[in-house]
Amino acid sequence: MSANRGATIVLNWLERSRAQRIAWLLEELTLDYKIQPFQRNANGTAPAELKQIHPLGKSPSLSIQPPEPASKAIVLAESSPILAYLVEHFADEEKKNTLVPRQYVEGKEGMLGGETEEWMRWRYFDSYVEGSLMATVQVRLVFDAVKNAPLPFFIKPITGLITSKVNAEFLDGEFRTHFGFLENQLATAPGGGPYICGKHLTTADIQLSVPLAVALGLGVVPREEFPLLNGYVERLQREEGYRRAVERVKSEHGEGFMLE
């Protein structure tokens, strides 16, 4: 692991993107890294320059130049595989066993059903964040953008009516379903929590931090209905690694780069 720490790590950060997850883990692992900032186009899309790094032109992406001479640079995309790769190659044994929970109960290695509850939760939430929760958040963000877009006065009431109807009849219900589920998961976390998989911060918590922070900012998480969930988001934002990542980005590139 010490040899790996000689690598040059560049986090390709598009403003208001999920790249802050990766910065948080890099801080948790106390790694040296650089931030390559990219600004969105006037219409909110990513700049073409990002496609020179990865064909889809998405953020986050991570470029790693191994310390060995003449080694080919590694380019990683999508939050989940980036987080997994960083833990695998840069975490010490203690961090590996907390950021990703132990898979099997002792004596049940490789057995069907022998997995720990912590690991089963981690495996699920690692996919749930983008597969289910973030999709609902993104739809809400799109409809809010349409509602607030500068439009002719005779069209704006129509778009306002449509977006309000979708929010009230579909998205509000979807959010309540997700938040009720997460509230229950926190209430039943192994060992009493306080994290989603148990007593230790995992990459699943880091994944969840983005859509939940956005939802909190949208005002769609009523504190009186979901107190555990709101407390959980606030707890994540107090984590030292999270705070260091936020402060670094704000100091280097301004608050506009954060997805909050």
N, C-alpha and C positions, 0 to 999 in steps of 0.2 A: 504493500500500500504506500510506503514512503516513496518508492520510485514513481508511482503514479502521480504523486503530489507535485512532481516537477513538470507536469503537463501545463500547457497554456490553454486556459478555458475562456471562451468568449460567449456571453449570453446575448443573443440577438433579440433585442427588446423593442417591440412595436408599442407605441404609446397606447394606454388604456387596453392592455391585453393581459392574458393570463401568465405572462412571463414572471410576474412577482412570485408565483409558486416556486419557480426554479431558483430565483434569488434567495428565497427563504431557505430552501434546502442547502444551497451553497454556503449560506451563513451557518446553518446548523452543523455542517461538516467542516467549518472553519477553513474553507478553501479560498485561495487567491483566484480572482476572476475579473474579467473586464466586461463592461456593458457597452455593447454597440447599439446606440439608439436609432430608431427609425420613426419618422412622423407619418401619420396617416394623411392621405390625400384629402382634398376639400370635401369630397363626398363620403369620407369615413373609411374608404377602402385602404388596403395596405399598398405601399409603394412597390413599383416593379422591381426595385433593387433586391427585395427579399427573395425573389425567384432565382436570383443568382446564387443564393445560399441553399435553398431547397426548392424543387420544382413547383410546389404548391404555393410558395410565397407566404407562408403562415408564420405566426409567432405564438408560442415561443419556439425557438430552435437554438441548439447549442453546438458550438464548434469547439472541438478538443484537438489540440496538436500534441500528440505523445512526446515525451522527452527524448525518445530514441532518435538519433539522426536519421534523416531521410524517411521517417515514418509518415504515412499518409494521414492527413487530417480526418477526424471522425466528425460527421455531421448527424445530429440527432434532432428529431422533430416529434411533436405531441408530448403533452405533459407526462403521461403515465410512463412511457418508455424512457424518457429523459430522467425522471426521478429514480426509476429502477436501476438504470445504468450507473447513475452517480452513487447510489447506495452500494451497488455491487463492487465498484472499482475504487471508491474513495472512503467508505466508512470503515472505522475500526470495528472490532468484533462487538463491542458494547453497543455501538450505534446500529450495527446491522441487526442485532437481536431486539432492538426497540422500535426503530423506524419501520421494520417489517417484522411482525410477530413470528414467534416460533411456530412452525407448521404443524408438528405432530405432538401429541401427548406422549410422554416418555413410555416406551415399551409398545407403542402402537404405530411405529414408523412404517409408512407405506400401506397401512391398513385402510380399507374403505371405512369412512366414518371416524378415523383416528385423529382427525385434525383438531386443533385447539379452537375454541370459540373465537379467540382473538384473531387467529389467522383467517378463519372463515368470514368474519366481519371485514377484515382488511381486504380480502380478495373481492368481496362483493362491492364495498364502497369505492374501491379503486376504479371500478367500471361504472357504478351507479352515477357518479358525479357528472360525467360527460354523457353517458347513455340516457339518463332520465332527467336529472335535476337541471343541468345547465341548459338543456333544450327549452324547458319552460321559462327559464330566466331570459334566454335570448329572444323568445317570441314576445315577452313583455317589453323588452328593450326596443325591439323593432316597432311595436305598436305605440309605445311612448314617443319614439322619434317621429312617427307619422303624425301623431296627435299634435306635436309641438312644432312641426315643420312650417316654414313660412309659405302659406298658400293664399290664393285669392279669397276674399271675405265670403264669397257665395259658395265656396267649396268647403271651407274649414268646418262649418257646422256638420256637414255630412261625414267627414273623416272623424270628427270628434264623437259623433253618435255611434259610428261603427266600432271604433276602438273601445269606447266605454262599454258597449254591449258585449264585445268579446271578453273584455276584462271581467265584467260582472258575471257573465253566464258560463265562462269556460276557465279563464286563467286564475281567477280568485279561488275557484274550487280546486284546481290543480295544485296551487300553492298550499292550500289548507291540507290537502292529502299528503303532500310531501312533508310539510312541517309537523303534522301530527305523527307521521311515521318516524321522523327524526327525533321528535320529543320523546317518543316511546323508546327508541333505540338508546338515547342518552340515559333514560331512567333505568334501563336494564343492562347497561354496559358492564362487562365482566369486572369483578372486583370493585364495583361501584363507580367506575370511571376514574377521572372526569372526562376522558377522551372517548371518542366514538368506539374504539376497539378495546378500551380498558384503561389501565393505569398509566400507559406511556403514549407520548406523542408518536404518531405514525405518519407515513406518507399519505394515508387516507385522510387524515386531518388537514394536511397541507393542501390536498386536492379540494376538500370541502370548503376551505377558507374563502376561495374566490366567489363561487356562486352565492354563498350565504352572506358574504359582505355586500355583494351587489344587491341582493334581496333586502338586506337591512337598510341599505341606502335608498331603495325604492319605497320603503315604508310598507312592505307587504308582509312583515313579520310582527304581528301585534304582540307586544311584550306581555300583556295580561293573559293572552291565550297560550303562549309558548315560552314560558319563563326559562326553562332549561336550555332551549335552543338559543335564545338571546344571550344568556349567560355564557354559553359555549362559544359563541362568536366573539364575545368580548374577551374571553379567556385566551382564545387563539391570537387575538390582536395584541395581547399583552406578552406573548412569548418573546423571549429575547431575540431569537433568530428572525422572527417576523419584524420586530421593531428595527433591528439593524438593517434589514433589507429595505424597509420603507425609508428610513432616514438616509441611506446611501443614495437611493434613486432620487429622492426629493432634493438632496443637496447637489447632486451632479446634473440632474435634468429637469427638476421642477415637479410640482405636484400634478401637473397635467398628464404625466406619464403613468400615474397610478390608476388602477381600475378600482375605484372606491365610490 
